Amino acid sequence: MKHNILKHKNKITSISGLLIALGLIAHFIFANTTISNSAFIIASILGVTPISLQAYQAMKVKVVSIDVLVTIAVIGALFIQNYEESAIVTFLFLFGSYLEQRTLNQTRSAIKELTEMAPETAFKQLTGGQFAEVDIDEVEEGDILLVKTGAKIPVDGKVTTGKGYVNEANITGESLPLKKEKDDEVFAGTIMDNGTIQIVADRVGEDSTFGKIIELVEEAQDSKSEAERFIDRFSRWYTPAVLTIGLLVWVLTKDTELAITVLVLGCPGALVIGVPVSNVAGIGNGAKNGILFKGSEVISHFANADTVLFDKTGTLTEGKPEVSDIIYYGNNQEEDLSLLLSVESESDHPLAVAIVNKLAQYKVRPIENTQVVKGGGVIAHVDGHVVSVGNKTLMKQESIPLSDDVLKKLNKLERTGNSIVLTAVDHKLIMLMGIRDKVRPGVKQDLQKLKSLGIKNLIVLSGDNQGTVNSVKKELGLTEAHGDM
């Protein structure tokens, strides 16, 4: 019986609310005292039932909780025939409890969404060498796993064979896919954008990086801030104090109604509920939006922050490079752009993807003898032409001269935040291309809002060249910019 009453507390709250509404309508519109009082009395009895059960449970463990105070106040209000007050006190207390539960459920929902991002299955290598899909719980350290394009990486591990690009945004915040090849580390929950790899499992389940993130958020919700610890201490003494004051009022005045009024006014449900619920809601909402707080205390300290440091790519910028400038030196632009498109169509590098998107209307031609020059670019034979696409290092290696005018324009593009792609056909430079990552829409306004909230220093840190980072600093009005990091 007790379990069922507490289980249906929210339904009791709804019925109490409807009865109070009925009582108010009967009183103010129809002036029917009988219906009005009956509705308030039933609402009071219904509402105080789960509260009194909670008070009894608290008393069993020698705790004088706020439920005890509310129960006494409601019974007292009924005793002196203040039916409206008794009904409203119980309803507000139950409604506050409902709001608390709803907030916690929403927060748990955010954690659930986080956990659902973790992969549930993996392709594991069996004894005979073939791969079979198994439940993630069956994967152990040392197992060899296969990950194909579009799949989630199931565990933390190292690449043993294959190569491709992995989107690690949900772990690192870096939205540009990272190239992974033999001996590179990969993390659970990240996504294989392009390619196929085999990995050896190093950390699985709760030991993986993604598992630790989930554990961090769950632990953060259990932690208490100084304000919460104060409220806990406060509530331990508050209820007995209010009961004592109510008793003293009755002893000194012999006015039962006044004493009970003190008890009713002294019910501090909102105060006790407010602090922990707001902290838990903050942590849960942060997790849902990709911000991990390490505890309630951190939220309190965060209010005093005056400096924020940002990554650039994918944070302040979109992480989706686009061609911003094309400087052409050849004689047949349509043919040369077709040759460039053909070469870049073979690559899944982010800069190559930007070029393919820009030149999608041109014809793709068959390619022969592709040679990838590490740290330089690519050389390929297309329709009888030798096409070299890459940076200054590749041009130098292939003995392709760069005039003073080309170097001047190249440096200008770099200073305005561009990555440079040079194209040569048959050992002659025919094109200079600037590719730039755009600033995220709305970021400038968000940074201004941070300034208005008291953040004095907005600093960007990036692995990009200093010219690119300075360009972002100028565009967004940042305090400091540090590149080549």
C-alpha positions in Angstrom: 0.0 0.0 0.0 2.8 2.4 1.0 4.8 1.6 -2.1 1.8 2.1 -4.4 1.0 5.5 -2.8 4.5 6.8 -3.3 4.7 5.3 -6.8 1.6 7.3 -7.8 2.6 10.5 -6.2 2.5 12.5 -9.5 -1.1 11.3 -10.1 -2.0 12.4 -6.6 -0.4 15.8 -7.3 -2.6 16.1 -10.5 -5.8 15.1 -8.7 -5.0 17.5 -5.8 -4.5 20.4 -8.3 -7.8 19.7 -10.0 -9.6 19.5 -6.6 -8.1 22.9 -5.6 -9.2 24.4 -8.9 -12.7 23.0 -8.3 -12.7 24.4 -4.8 -11.7 27.9 -6.0 -14.3 27.9 -8.7 -17.0 26.8 -6.2 -15.9 29.4 -3.7 -15.4 32.5 -6.0 -17.9 31.9 -8.8 -20.8 29.9 -7.3 -20.2 30.9 -3.6 -20.8 27.2 -2.6 -19.0 26.7 0.6 -19.9 23.0 1.0 -18.4 22.0 -2.4 -15.5 24.3 -1.9 -14.5 23.0 1.6 -15.1 19.4 0.5 -12.8 19.7 -2.5 -10.1 21.4 -0.3 -10.4 18.7 2.4 -10.1 15.8 0.0 -7.1 17.5 -1.8 -5.4 18.0 1.6 -5.9 14.4 2.7 -4.8 13.1 -0.7 -1.7 15.4 -0.7 -0.6 14.8 2.8 -0.7 11.0 2.5 2.6 10.5 0.5 4.2 13.4 2.5 3.4 11.8 5.8 4.7 8.4 4.6 8.0 10.1 3.7 8.0 11.8 7.1 7.5 8.5 8.8 10.3 6.9 6.9 12.6 9.8 7.9 11.5 9.5 11.6 12.4 5.8 11.6 16.0 6.7 10.9 15.8 9.6 13.5 15.8 12.4 11.0 13.3 15.3 11.5 12.8 16.1 7.8 10.9 18.9 6.1 8.2 16.3 5.4 7.6 16.1 9.1 7.2 19.9 9.2 4.8 19.9 6.3 2.7 17.0 7.7 2.3 18.8 11.1 1.5 22.1 9.4 -1.2 20.5 7.1 -2.8 18.6 10.0 -2.8 21.8 12.1 -4.4 23.8 9.2 -7.1 21.1 8.9 -7.7 21.2 12.6 -8.3 25.0 12.6 -10.4 24.6 9.4 -8.1 26.5 7.1 -8.8 24.0 4.4 -7.7 26.2 1.5 -4.2 26.7 3.0 -3.7 23.0 3.9 -4.6 22.0 0.3 -2.4 24.5 -1.3 0.6 23.8 0.9 0.5 20.0 0.1 0.0 20.7 -3.6 2.9 23.1 -3.8 5.2 20.7 -1.9 4.2 17.8 -4.1 4.5 19.9 -7.3 8.0 21.0 -6.2 8.9 17.3 -5.7 7.5 16.6 -9.2 9.6 19.4 -10.8 12.7 18.0 -9.0 12.0 14.5 -10.3 11.3 15.8 -13.8 14.6 17.8 -13.9 16.5 14.7 -12.7 14.9 12.5 -15.3 15.8 15.0 -18.1 19.4 14.9 -16.8 19.4 11.1 -16.8 18.1 11.3 -20.3 21.1 13.4 -21.3 23.4 10.8 -19.7 21.5 8.1 -21.5 22.0 9.9 -24.8 25.7 10.0 -24.0 25.9 6.3 -23.3 23.9 5.4 -26.4 26.7 7.0 -28.4 29.0 4.2 -27.3 29.1 1.3 -29.8 27.2 -1.9 -28.8 28.8 -4.4 -31.2 32.2 -5.0 -32.9 33.6 -7.1 -35.7 36.1 -9.4 -33.9 38.7 -11.7 -35.5 37.9 -15.3 -34.6 40.4 -18.3 -34.3 40.2 -19.1 -38.1 41.0 -15.5 -39.0 37.6 -14.5 -40.2 35.7 -11.6 -38.6 32.3 -11.9 -37.0 30.0 -9.4 -35.3 29.9 -9.8 -31.6 28.4 -8.0 -28.6 30.8 -5.3 -27.2 30.9 -7.2 -23.9 32.6 -10.1 -25.6 35.6 -7.9 -26.7 38.7 -8.3 -24.5 42.1 -6.6 -24.5 44.3 -7.9 -27.2 41.5 -8.8 -29.6 41.8 -7.8 -33.3 38.8 -5.8 -34.5 37.8 -4.7 -38.0 36.3 -1.2 -38.5 34.9 -0.1 -41.9 33.7 3.2 -43.3 30.8 4.7 -41.4 31.2 2.4 -38.4 31.9 3.5 -34.8 35.2 2.4 -33.3 34.2 0.1 -30.5 37.3 0.3 -28.2 40.4 2.3 -27.5 43.3 0.7 -29.4 46.0 0.9 -32.0 45.8 0.5 -35.8 47.6 -2.7 -36.9 46.7 -2.6 -40.7 44.9 -0.3 -43.1 44.4 3.4 -43.1 41.6 6.0 -43.2 40.2 9.2 -41.7 38.5 9.2 -38.3 36.1 11.8 -36.9 37.0 12.3 -33.3 34.8 15.4 -32.6 32.9 13.7 -29.8 36.1 13.0 -27.9 38.4 15.9 -28.8 36.1 18.5 -30.3 38.3 18.5 -33.4 35.8 18.3 -36.3 38.3 17.7 -39.1 38.8 14.0 -39.7 42.2 12.7 -38.6 44.2 10.4 -40.8 45.0 7.0 -39.0 47.5 4.4 -40.1 49.7 1.7 -38.6 50.5 2.3 -34.9 48.1 5.3 -34.5 45.8 5.5 -31.5 42.0 5.4 -32.0 39.3 5.9 -29.4 35.9 4.2 -28.6 32.9 6.1 -29.9 34.7 7.9 -32.7 33.5 7.4 -36.3 35.4 5.9 -39.2 34.7 8.6 -41.9 36.6 6.9 -44.7 38.7 3.8 -45.1 39.1 0.4 -43.4 41.4 -0.5 -40.5 42.1 -3.3 -38.2 42.9 -2.4 -34.6 44.1 -4.2 -31.5 42.0 -3.5 -28.4 43.9 -1.8 -25.6 41.1 -0.5 -23.3 37.5 -1.8 -23.4 34.2 -0.9 -21.8 34.4 1.4 -18.8 38.2 1.6 -19.2 37.9 3.2 -22.6 38.2 7.0 -23.0 34.4 7.2 -23.8 33.6 5.1 -20.8 35.7 7.5 -18.6 33.7 10.5 -20.0 30.4 8.8 -19.0 31.8 7.9 -15.6 33.0 11.5 -15.1 29.6 13.0 -15.8 27.9 10.5 -13.5 30.3 11.2 -10.7 30.0 14.9 -11.2 26.3 14.7 -10.5 26.9 12.9 -7.2 29.4 15.6 -6.1 28.2 18.5 -3.9 29.1 22.2 -4.0 29.7 24.3 -0.9 26.2 25.8 -1.3 24.6 22.3 -1.3 26.7 21.2 1.7 25.5 24.4 3.5 21.8 23.7 2.6 22.2 20.1 3.9 23.5 21.4 7.2 20.9 24.2 7.2 17.9 21.8 6.6 19.1 19.4 9.4 18.6 22.2 11.9 15.9 24.2 10.2 12.9 21.9 10.7 13.4 21.4 14.5 14.0 25.1 14.8 10.7 26.0 13.0 8.8 23.4 15.1 10.3 24.9 18.3 9.4 28.5 17.2 5.8 27.3 16.4 5.5 25.7 19.8 6.9 28.9 21.5 4.4 31.0 19.6 1.6 28.8 20.9 2.9 28.8 24.5 3.3 32.6 24.6 0.1 33.6 22.7 -2.2 30.5 23.2 -3.2 31.3 19.5 -3.3 27.9 17.8 -4.0 29.5 14.4 -1.0 31.8 14.6 1.3 28.9 15.7 0.1 26.8 12.8 0.5 29.7 10.4 4.2 29.9 11.5 4.6 26.2 10.6 2.9 26.7 7.2 5.0 29.7 6.3 8.2 27.9 7.5 8.0 25.1 4.9 11.2 25.7 2.9 10.8 23.1 0.1 11.9 25.3 -2.7 15.1 26.4 -0.8 16.2 22.8 -0.1 15.2 21.5 -3.6 16.5 24.5 -5.6 20.3 24.3 -5.1 20.9 20.6 -5.9 18.4 20.4 -8.7 19.9 23.5 -10.4 23.4 22.0 -10.2 22.4 18.5 -11.4 20.4 20.2 -14.2 23.4 22.2 -15.2 25.7 19.2 -15.3 23.2 17.2 -17.3 22.4 20.0 -19.7 26.2 20.6 -20.2 26.7 16.9 -21.0 23.9 17.1 -23.6 25.6 20.1 -25.2 29.1 18.6 -25.2 30.4 20.5 -22.1 31.7 18.3 -19.2 31.7 19.7 -15.7 33.7 17.8 -13.2 31.3 18.6 -10.3 28.9 21.1 -8.7 31.9 22.9 -7.2 33.2 23.6 -10.7 30.0 25.3 -11.6 30.3 27.6 -8.6 33.9 28.5 -9.5 33.1 28.9 -13.2 31.0 31.9 -12.3 34.3 33.7 -11.4 36.2 32.9 -14.6 37.6 35.8 -16.5 39.5 34.0 -19.3 38.4 31.4 -21.8 40.8 29.5 -24.2 39.4 28.1 -27.5 40.7 25.7 -30.0 40.3 27.1 -33.6 39.3 24.4 -36.1 35.8 23.1 -35.5 35.3 25.3 -32.5 35.6 28.9 -33.6 35.5 27.8 -37.3 33.2 25.3 -39.0 35.9 22.7 -39.6 34.8 22.4 -43.3 37.4 24.1 -45.5 36.3 25.8 -48.7 38.2 27.2 -51.7 38.4 30.9 -51.2 40.8 32.0 -54.0 42.0 30.6 -57.3 44.8 32.4 -59.1 45.3 30.9 -62.6 48.5 31.1 -64.7 47.7 28.6 -67.5 46.2 28.8 -71.0 43.3 26.3 -70.9 41.5 26.7 -67.5 38.7 24.2 -68.1 41.1 21.4 -69.0 43.5 22.2 -66.2 40.7 22.3 -63.6 39.5 19.0 -64.9 43.0 17.5 -64.4 43.1 18.9 -60.8 39.6 17.5 -60.1 40.7 14.1 -61.4 43.7 13.9 -59.1 41.9 15.2 -56.0 38.9 12.8 -56.5 41.3 10.0 -55.6 41.9 11.5 -52.1 39.8 11.8 -49.0 42.0 14.5 -47.4 39.9 17.5 -46.1 41.7 20.0 -48.5 41.1 17.6 -51.4 37.4 17.3 -50.4 37.2 21.1 -50.5 38.6 21.2 -54.1 36.3 18.4 -55.3 33.3 20.3 -54.0 34.4 23.5 -55.7 35.1 21.8 -59.1 32.2 19.3 -59.1 31.0 20.6 -62.5 34.2 19.6 -64.4 34.9 16.2 -66.0 36.8 13.5 -64.0 39.4 11.7 -66.2 41.1 8.3 -65.6 44.3 8.4 -63.5 47.4 6.3 -63.8 50.5 5.9 -61.6 49.5 8.0 -58.6 52.5 8.7 -56.2 51.8 10.2 -52.8 54.7 12.4 -51.5 54.5 12.4 -47.7 54.3 15.9 -46.3 54.2 17.3 -49.9 51.2 16.2 -51.9 50.5 13.9 -54.9 51.8 13.3 -58.4 49.7 11.6 -61.0 49.5 10.9 -64.7 46.2 12.0 -66.2 45.5 11.8 -70.0 49.2 11.9 -70.8 49.9 14.8 -68.5 52.0 14.8 -65.3 50.0 16.6 -62.6 51.6 17.7 -59.4 49.3 18.9 -56.6 50.6 20.0 -53.2 52.6 22.6 -51.3 55.9 24.5 -51.8 57.9 21.5 -50.7 56.5 19.4 -53.5 57.1 22.2 -56.1 60.7 22.4 -54.9 61.2 18.7 -55.0 59.9 18.5 -58.6 62.1 21.5 -59.6 59.0 23.6 -60.5 60.0 27.3 -60.3 57.9 29.8 -58.3 58.3 33.4 -59.4 58.5 36.4 -57.1 55.0 37.3 -58.0 53.7 33.8 -57.1 55.6 33.8 -53.8 54.2 37.3 -53.0 50.6 36.2 -53.7 51.2 32.9 -51.8 52.4 34.8 -48.7 49.4 37.2 -48.9 47.0 34.3 -49.0 48.7 32.7 -46.0 48.5 35.9 -44.0 44.7 36.0 -44.6 44.2 32.6 -43.1 44.4 30.3 -46.2 46.0 26.9 -46.6 47.8 26.8 -50.0 47.5 24.2 -52.7 49.7 24.6 -55.8 49.1 22.8 -59.1 51.6 22.1 -61.8 50.9 20.4 -65.2 53.9 19.0 -67.0 56.3 20.6 -64.5 54.9 24.1 -65.0 52.9 25.9 -62.3 49.4 26.7 -63.6 47.4 27.4 -60.5 47.6 28.8 -56.9 44.6 27.9 -54.7 43.7 29.3 -51.2 41.5 27.1 -49.0 40.1 28.6 -45.8 37.9 27.4 -43.0 35.0 29.8 -42.3 34.2 31.2 -38.9 31.1 29.5 -37.4 27.9 31.5 -37.8 27.0 33.1 -34.6 30.4 32.7 -32.9 31.1 36.5 -33.0 27.8 37.2 -31.1 28.5 34.3 -28.7 32.0 35.8 -27.9 30.4 39.2 -27.3 27.9 37.7 -24.9 30.8 36.1 -23.0 32.4 39.5 -22.7 29.2 41.0 -21.4 29.1 38.3 -18.8 32.5 39.4 -17.5 35.0 37.3 -19.5 37.9 39.7 -20.1 40.4 37.5 -22.1 39.3 35.4 -25.1 42.3 33.4 -26.4 42.6 31.1 -29.4 45.2 28.2 -29.5 45.8 26.4 -32.8 48.2 24.1 -34.6 47.6 26.2 -37.8 50.2 28.8 -39.0 50.3 32.1 -37.1 49.0 34.0 -40.1 45.8 32.0 -40.2 45.3 32.3 -36.4 45.9 36.0 -36.5 43.2 36.3 -39.2 40.7 34.6 -37.0 41.7 36.8 -34.0 41.1 39.9 -36.0 37.8 38.8 -37.5 36.4 37.8 -34.0 38.0 40.5 -31.9 39.9 38.0 -29.7 42.4 39.1 -27.0 45.3 36.8 -27.9 46.1 34.3 -30.7 48.7 31.5 -30.6 49.5 29.4 -33.7 51.9 26.6 -34.5 51.1 24.9 -31.2 
